[in-house]
Amino acid sequence: MEYENSVSLEAAGHLFKKIGDHDPKTIAKVLMNGKSHPLIKLENINLGDEGVKTISKALGQQSIVSSLDLSCNSITDIGIKHLCEGIENNRYLLFLKLDNNPIGDQGFKYLCSLLKSKQCILKSLYISDCSITNKSMEHLVDALSVNQSLETIHLNSNKISNEGAIVLSKLINSQSHLKNLSLFFCGIGDNGANAFLHQLEKPEFIKYRLLALTIKGNKINTGIIESINKCLIAKKNHIKAERMKAEHQKMIDEQVKLKMKSVNMEMEKKMNSLELESKRKLEEEINNINEESKKKLDQRINNINEESKKKLNEKLKNIEKKEETLNARDSDFSNRLKQFEKEKKKKENQHSIETPVQKSLESSSSNIKKQIKKKYSDSVIIVIAGDKSKDKELLIEYCMSALEDCRIEAENDFEKIFTGIIQIDNKPIHFTFVNTSSDDRYSRLRALQYEQADAAVIAFTTNDRVSFEDIPFQWIPEIEFMGKIPIFITGMYPEKRSNPLKPTDISVDEGRNTSLKFGASNYFEPTNSLDIKNISQIVYKDVKKKKK
């Protein structure tokens, strides 16, 4: 299954959970801004039918939303009608959750009409505790007889009863694309359960798509439930056996290929043996080279001008002295820079005045970046983001060592801005690096940094899978929400990987391949300032391409 399809609707709220603090019109404007909002959670914010009507208009205008949670919003059949009209014209919505809304049978009919539409691409529908009765089940069966996309439907805590269950059992057929049907606490008894069991016991059920049927919380005979579970387990075992069979066939094919390769190698050996005689003759001719010519060549090599050797040695010694001098200067510069930072912090602490902190930070950061862009015609601003401070601090240390004329422009609780020069193609390019805070209190300030940046670098620890997997769930959506800039991912502390690799380790290949799937422009694992110079050259050229 595709990467995006593996994201569950239940996890939909953690990226944009604060969007529900606004009125429906504001939410609709956000949805229609042309940016991707994969997971939107708006449950329990009293939208009502009027609020849903506004959201529906946004969906009808191709808002890019993959998953939408509207649970507990007092939505009736009137609101559902408007919602269906918007979804029918939307090419992006895959997951819809409407739990705990009094939509009733009429609202459910509107949903069934939506499922019959050829434009509908919904894969999962969650409508638990929505005052739906057995009277509407025929509409669902009719809709799913033509629907080609829906794979999961939850009807928990609705009055389905035996009559509705008997109707729903018709969904278990070769035409249905349904894989998961959940009927917790639906008032189903033995008769309804037997209707499902009758379909599951058919020999052709093994070819049907249904994989999971959940009927817990209903007053059903234990023997019937065990029989249903037995049928489902048998199907899963069959699927597993088919998969193993396919893998076995694949292994056989690979063995055949290996044998063919072995035969080809043997043929090559035989062909090579036929040429051995001619090769031997050639080797004899080579060995019979005039010995006198060899001696003359040796003499010429031995008669190299001794004066030239001495000059070469002197030059090498001079180079070594220069390297020692440069290293000493570099060490001295690092010490001075640290001392300067300490003194600057002391002065800032002595002269600080209590003002609204976030506003002053926003204006100072913005002014510094504007001044840099005015002063330097050819400059690049790079934002550094990530879960862990130690990853970003190590990356900053490499960056500051790589920069010529390194200066710290600003340093506070939420950001550190430093600038300098890196030579690219014999041309001095001015780089500005902005280190962000991972603290959620500064999320609005981070948004300003992304908006003014030319590129973003996300750092993680190569032996910490959590920090790596948080990249597509927090950092990439947060950066892309403010605009499309190149994103680069850096794995820090590669030496901390275990050998052999542990489940928490991220290999180089996994880091690179998965980063590209996330939408990153490139993946790096820097270990020194020279790596930063090479990375800066790649980032600079990528940024220039995008600007063109």
C-alpha positions in Angstrom: 0.0 0.0 0.0 1.2 3.5 -0.7 2.8 5.5 2.0 0.0 8.0 2.4 -2.6 5.2 2.7 -0.9 3.8 5.8 -1.7 6.9 7.8 -4.6 6.1 10.1 -7.5 8.6 10.5 -7.2 8.3 14.3 -3.8 10.0 14.0 -5.3 12.9 12.0 -5.2 15.5 14.6 -1.6 15.9 15.7 -0.4 18.2 12.9 -3.1 20.8 12.7 -5.1 20.2 15.8 -5.3 23.9 16.6 -7.2 24.7 13.4 -10.4 24.0 15.2 -10.0 27.1 17.4 -11.2 29.3 14.5 -14.7 29.9 13.0 -15.8 27.8 10.0 -15.2 30.7 7.5 -11.6 31.0 8.7 -11.1 27.2 8.4 -12.5 27.3 4.9 -10.1 30.0 3.8 -7.2 27.9 5.1 -8.4 24.9 3.2 -8.7 26.9 0.0 -5.2 28.4 0.1 -3.9 25.9 -2.4 -1.6 24.1 0.1 -1.8 20.4 1.0 -3.5 19.6 4.4 -3.3 15.8 4.5 -4.9 15.4 8.0 -7.6 17.8 9.3 -9.2 17.1 12.7 -12.3 19.2 13.6 -14.2 17.1 16.1 -16.3 18.5 18.9 -16.1 22.2 17.9 -19.9 22.7 17.5 -19.8 23.2 13.7 -23.5 22.3 13.2 -25.1 22.2 9.8 -24.2 25.8 9.0 -20.5 25.3 9.8 -20.4 22.1 7.7 -22.0 24.0 4.8 -19.0 26.4 4.8 -16.5 23.5 5.0 -18.4 21.7 2.2 -17.9 24.7 -0.2 -14.2 24.6 0.4 -14.1 20.9 -0.3 -16.1 21.5 -3.5 -13.4 23.9 -4.7 -10.7 21.2 -4.7 -9.2 21.7 -1.2 -6.3 19.3 -0.8 -7.4 17.2 2.2 -6.8 13.5 2.5 -8.4 12.8 5.9 -11.3 14.7 7.5 -12.6 14.2 11.1 -16.0 15.9 11.8 -17.1 13.8 14.8 -19.3 15.2 17.6 -20.4 18.3 15.8 -24.3 18.0 16.0 -24.5 17.5 12.2 -27.9 16.4 10.9 -29.1 15.1 7.6 -29.2 18.7 6.3 -25.5 19.2 7.0 -24.7 15.8 5.5 -26.5 16.8 2.3 -24.2 19.8 1.9 -21.2 17.8 2.8 -21.9 15.1 0.2 -22.2 17.8 -2.5 -18.8 19.2 -1.6 -17.1 15.8 -1.4 -18.5 14.6 -4.8 -16.5 17.3 -6.5 -13.3 16.7 -4.5 -10.5 14.6 -5.9 -8.4 14.2 -2.8 -10.5 13.1 0.2 -9.9 9.4 1.1 -10.9 9.1 4.8 -14.1 10.6 6.4 -15.0 10.3 10.1 -18.6 11.4 11.2 -18.9 9.5 14.5 -21.5 10.7 17.1 -23.5 13.0 14.8 -27.4 12.6 14.6 -27.5 12.2 10.8 -30.2 9.5 10.9 -31.4 7.3 8.1 -31.9 10.3 5.8 -28.4 11.5 6.2 -27.1 8.0 5.7 -29.1 7.8 2.4 -27.2 11.0 1.2 -23.9 9.2 2.0 -25.0 6.1 0.1 -25.9 8.3 -2.9 -22.4 9.8 -2.7 -20.8 6.3 -2.7 -22.7 5.5 -5.9 -21.1 8.5 -7.6 -18.3 7.7 -10.0 -16.4 10.8 -8.7 -16.3 9.4 -5.2 -12.9 8.1 -4.1 -13.5 7.5 -0.4 -11.6 4.5 1.0 -12.7 4.6 4.6 -16.0 5.8 6.2 -16.5 6.0 10.0 -20.2 6.6 11.0 -20.5 5.0 14.5 -23.3 6.1 16.9 -25.2 8.2 14.2 -28.8 7.1 14.8 -28.8 4.8 11.7 -31.3 1.9 11.7 -31.7 -1.3 9.7 -34.1 0.5 7.3 -31.1 2.1 5.5 -29.0 -1.0 5.0 -30.5 -1.8 1.5 -29.2 1.6 0.4 -25.7 0.7 1.5 -25.8 -2.7 -0.3 -27.1 -1.0 -3.4 -24.3 1.7 -3.3 -21.4 -0.7 -2.7 -22.6 -2.9 -5.6 -21.3 -0.2 -7.9 -18.7 1.6 -5.7 -15.0 0.7 -6.6 -13.1 2.5 -3.8 -14.6 2.0 -0.3 -12.6 -0.7 1.6 -13.5 0.1 5.3 -16.8 1.1 7.0 -17.6 1.3 10.7 -21.3 1.2 11.7 -20.7 0.6 15.5 -23.4 1.5 18.0 -26.2 1.9 15.4 -29.5 0.0 15.5 -28.7 -2.5 12.8 -30.5 -5.5 14.4 -30.9 -8.9 12.8 -32.9 -7.5 9.9 -30.1 -5.1 9.0 -27.4 -7.8 9.5 -29.2 -10.1 7.1 -29.2 -7.4 4.4 -25.5 -6.5 5.1 -24.5 -10.1 4.6 -25.1 -9.5 0.9 -22.0 -7.3 0.9 -19.9 -10.5 1.1 -19.7 -11.2 -2.6 -17.2 -11.3 -5.4 -18.2 -7.8 -6.7 -17.7 -5.9 -3.4 -14.4 -4.1 -2.8 -15.1 -4.0 1.0 -12.3 -5.4 3.2 -13.2 -4.3 6.7 -16.8 -4.2 8.2 -17.2 -3.2 11.9 -20.5 -3.8 13.7 -19.8 -3.3 17.5 -22.9 -3.1 19.7 -25.5 -3.1 16.9 -28.2 -5.2 18.4 -27.4 -8.2 16.2 -28.5 -11.7 17.4 -28.0 -15.3 16.2 -30.1 -14.9 13.1 -28.1 -11.9 11.8 -24.8 -13.6 12.7 -25.9 -16.8 10.9 -26.5 -14.8 7.7 -22.9 -13.7 7.8 -21.7 -17.2 8.6 -23.7 -18.6 5.6 -21.8 -16.3 3.3 -18.4 -17.0 4.9 -18.8 -20.8 4.6 -19.2 -20.7 0.9 -16.2 -22.1 -1.0 -15.9 -19.1 -3.2 -15.5 -16.8 -0.1 -11.7 -17.4 -0.3 -11.7 -15.3 -3.5 -13.7 -12.4 -1.9 -12.0 -9.2 -0.7 -13.5 -9.2 2.8 -10.7 -9.8 5.4 -12.2 -8.5 8.7 -15.7 -8.7 10.2 -16.1 -7.4 13.8 -19.4 -8.2 15.6 -18.3 -8.0 19.3 -20.7 -6.5 21.8 -23.7 -8.2 20.3 -25.8 -11.0 21.9 -24.6 -13.8 19.7 -24.0 -17.5 20.5 -20.4 -18.2 21.2 -20.3 -21.1 18.8 -21.5 -18.9 15.9 -18.8 -16.3 16.7 -16.1 -19.0 16.8 -17.3 -20.3 13.4 -17.1 -16.8 11.9 -13.6 -16.3 13.3 -12.6 -19.8 12.0 -13.7 -18.8 8.5 -11.8 -15.5 8.6 -8.6 -17.2 10.0 -8.8 -19.9 7.3 -8.9 -17.1 4.7 -6.0 -15.3 6.2 -4.0 -18.6 6.3 -4.9 -19.2 2.7 -3.7 -15.7 1.7 -0.5 -16.4 3.7 0.0 -19.7 2.0 -0.5 -18.1 -1.5 2.0 -15.4 -0.6 4.5 -18.1 0.6 3.8 -20.0 -2.6 4.6 -16.9 -4.7 7.7 -16.3 -2.7 8.7 -20.0 -3.2 8.2 -19.6 -6.9 10.3 -16.5 -6.9 13.1 -18.4 -5.1 12.9 -21.1 -7.8 13.1 -18.5 -10.5 16.1 -17.0 -8.9 17.8 -20.4 -8.6 17.1 -21.1 -12.3 18.7 -17.7 -13.1 21.7 -18.6 -10.9 22.1 -22.0 -12.7 21.9 -20.3 -16.1 24.5 -17.8 -14.9 26.7 -20.7 -13.8 26.3 -22.4 -17.2 27.2 -19.1 -19.0 30.3 -18.8 -16.8 31.4 -22.3 -17.6 31.0 -21.5 -21.3 33.1 -18.4 -20.9 35.8 -20.5 -19.2 35.9 -22.9 -22.1 36.1 -20.0 -24.6 38.9 -18.5 -22.6 40.8 -21.8 -22.5 40.8 -21.7 -26.3 42.6 -18.4 -26.2 45.3 -19.5 -23.7 47.8 -20.5 -26.3 47.7 -17.2 -28.1 48.0 -15.4 -24.7 51.0 -17.4 -23.8 52.7 -16.4 -27.0 51.9 -12.8 -26.3 53.4 -13.1 -22.8 56.6 -14.6 -24.2 57.0 -11.7 -26.6 56.5 -9.2 -23.7 59.1 -11.0 -21.6 61.6 -11.0 -24.5 61.7 -7.2 -24.6 65.2 -6.0 -25.2 67.0 -6.1 -21.8 69.3 -3.3 -23.0 66.3 -1.0 -23.4 65.2 -1.8 -19.8 68.6 -1.0 -18.4 68.6 2.4 -20.2 65.2 3.2 -18.8 66.3 2.3 -15.3 69.4 4.5 -15.7 67.3 7.5 -16.8 65.0 7.1 -13.8 68.0 6.9 -11.4 69.6 9.9 -13.0 66.9 12.3 -12.0 68.3 15.7 -11.1 69.1 15.7 -7.4 68.6 19.4 -7.3 65.0 19.0 -8.4 64.5 16.5 -5.6 65.8 18.9 -3.0 63.6 21.8 -4.3 60.6 19.5 -4.1 61.4 18.5 -0.5 61.8 22.2 0.4 58.4 23.0 -1.1 56.8 20.2 0.8 58.3 21.5 4.0 57.0 25.0 3.3 53.6 23.7 2.7 53.6 21.8 6.0 54.7 25.0 7.8 51.9 26.9 6.2 49.4 24.2 7.2 50.6 24.4 10.8 50.3 28.2 10.7 46.7 28.0 9.3 45.7 25.4 11.9 47.1 27.6 14.7 45.1 30.6 13.3 42.0 28.5 13.0 42.3 27.4 16.7 43.0 31.0 17.8 39.9 32.2 15.8 37.7 29.5 17.4 38.8 30.6 20.9 38.2 34.2 20.1 34.8 33.4 18.7 33.8 31.6 21.8 35.1 34.5 24.0 33.2 36.9 21.8 30.0 35.0 22.2 30.4 34.9 26.0 31.1 38.6 26.2 28.1 39.3 23.9 25.8 37.3 26.1 27.0 39.1 29.2 26.4 42.5 27.5 22.9 41.4 26.4 22.0 40.2 29.9 23.2 43.6 31.4 21.3 45.8 28.9 18.1 43.7 28.4 14.8 45.5 28.9 11.5 43.6 29.5 9.3 43.9 26.4 6.9 41.5 24.6 9.4 38.8 23.8 7.9 37.2 20.8 7.2 40.5 18.9 10.8 41.7 19.5 12.3 38.4 18.3 10.1 38.4 15.2 11.1 42.0 14.2 14.8 41.5 15.0 15.0 38.2 13.1 13.1 39.7 10.1 15.2 42.9 10.0 18.5 40.9 10.1 17.4 38.7 7.2 16.2 41.8 5.2 19.5 43.6 5.8 21.5 40.5 4.6 19.5 40.3 1.4 19.9 44.0 0.7 23.6 44.0 1.5 24.6 40.9 -0.5 23.4 40.4 -4.1 24.2 36.7 -4.0 23.2 35.1 -0.7 21.4 32.1 0.6 19.3 31.8 3.8 19.1 28.2 5.3 16.8 27.3 8.2 17.9 24.4 10.4 15.1 22.3 12.0 14.7 19.0 13.8 13.6 17.2 17.0 16.9 17.2 19.0 19.0 20.1 20.0 22.2 18.0 20.0 21.8 17.2 16.3 21.3 20.8 15.3 24.2 22.0 17.6 26.6 19.5 16.0 25.5 20.6 12.5 26.0 24.3 13.6 29.5 23.5 14.8 30.4 22.1 11.4 28.8 25.1 9.6 30.6 27.7 11.6 33.9 26.0 11.0 33.2 25.9 7.2 32.4 29.7 7.0 34.9 32.4 6.4 34.4 35.6 8.4 31.8 33.9 10.5 29.6 36.2 12.6 26.8 35.6 15.0 24.0 38.1 14.1 21.4 37.1 16.7 21.1 34.6 19.5 18.1 34.1 21.8 15.8 31.4 23.2 14.1 30.5 19.9 16.8 31.1 17.2 20.5 31.5 16.5 21.5 33.4 13.3 25.1 33.3 12.1 26.5 34.3 8.7 29.7 33.9 6.6 31.3 33.3 3.3 31.8 30.0 1.4 33.7 29.9 -1.9 31.7 28.2 -4.7 33.3 28.0 -8.2 35.9 30.6 -7.0 33.1 33.0 -6.1 32.3 34.2 -2.6 28.7 33.3 -1.7 27.2 34.8 1.5 25.4 32.1 3.6 23.0 32.8 6.5 22.1 29.9 8.8 19.1 30.1 11.2 18.8 27.5 14.0 15.2 27.1 15.1 13.8 26.0 18.5 11.8 22.7 18.6 9.6 24.2 21.4 5.9 24.4 20.3 5.7 27.8 21.9 7.6 29.2 19.0 5.7 27.5 16.2 4.4 30.8 14.9 8.0 32.3 14.9 9.3 29.2 13.0 6.7 29.8 10.4 8.2 33.3 9.7 11.6 31.7 9.4 10.5 29.2 6.8 8.7 32.0 4.9 11.9 34.1 4.5 14.3 31.1 3.9 15.6 29.9 0.6 16.1 26.3 1.8 15.6 24.1 4.9 17.8 21.4 6.5 16.2 18.9 8.9 18.6 17.1 11.3 18.0 13.7 13.0 20.1 11.1 14.9 21.0 8.1 12.8 20.4 5.7 15.7 17.1 7.2 16.8 14.2 6.1 14.5 11.7 8.2 16.4 13.4 11.5 15.4 13.6 10.2 11.8 10.0 9.1 11.5 8.8 12.5 13.0 10.2 14.3 9.9 7.2 13.5 7.6 4.6 14.0 10.4 5.8 17.3 11.8 8.7 19.1 10.1 8.0 18.6 6.3 4.3 19.6 6.6 5.2 22.5 8.8 7.8 23.8 6.3 5.7 23.2 3.2 2.7 24.9 4.9 4.5 28.2 4.6 5.7 27.7 1.0 7.6 25.5 -1.4 11.3 25.6 -0.7 14.0 22.9 -1.2 14.3 20.6 1.9 17.4 18.6 2.7 17.7 15.9 5.4 20.9 15.3 7.4 21.7 12.2 9.5 23.9 13.2 12.4 26.3 10.9 14.5 26.6 8.2 11.8 29.3 6.6 14.0 26.7 5.7 16.6 25.0 3.1 14.4 25.3 -0.5 15.7 27.0 -3.2 13.7 25.0 -5.2 12.8 22.2 -2.6 12.6 19.5 -2.5 15.3 15.8 -1.8 14.6 16.3 1.8 15.9 19.2 2.5 13.4 18.7 4.2 10.1 21.1 2.9 7.4 22.5 5.2 4.7 20.4 3.6 2.0 17.2 3.7 4.1 17.9 7.4 5.0 18.5 8.4 1.4 15.6 6.4 -0.2 13.0 7.3 2.4 14.0 11.0 2.4 13.4 11.1 -1.3 9.9 9.5 -0.7 9.3 12.2 1.9 9.8 14.8 -0.8 13.3 15.9 0.2 15.7 17.2 -2.5 18.7 15.3 -1.1 20.1 13.4 1.9 23.5 13.8 3.6 25.5 12.6 6.5 28.1 15.3 7.3 31.0 14.5 9.7 33.2 17.7 9.3 33.3 21.2 7.9 34.6 20.0 4.5 31.3 18.0 4.1 29.4 21.3 4.9 31.2 23.1 2.1 30.3 20.4 -0.4 26.7 20.3 0.9 26.5 24.2 0.7 27.5 24.0 -3.0 24.7 21.5 -3.8 22.1 23.6 -1.8 23.2 26.8 -3.5 22.9 25.3 -7.0 19.5 23.8 -6.2 18.2 27.1 -4.8 19.4 29.0 -7.9 17.6 26.4 -10.1 14.4 26.8 -8.2 14.6 30.6 -8.4 15.0 30.5 -12.2 
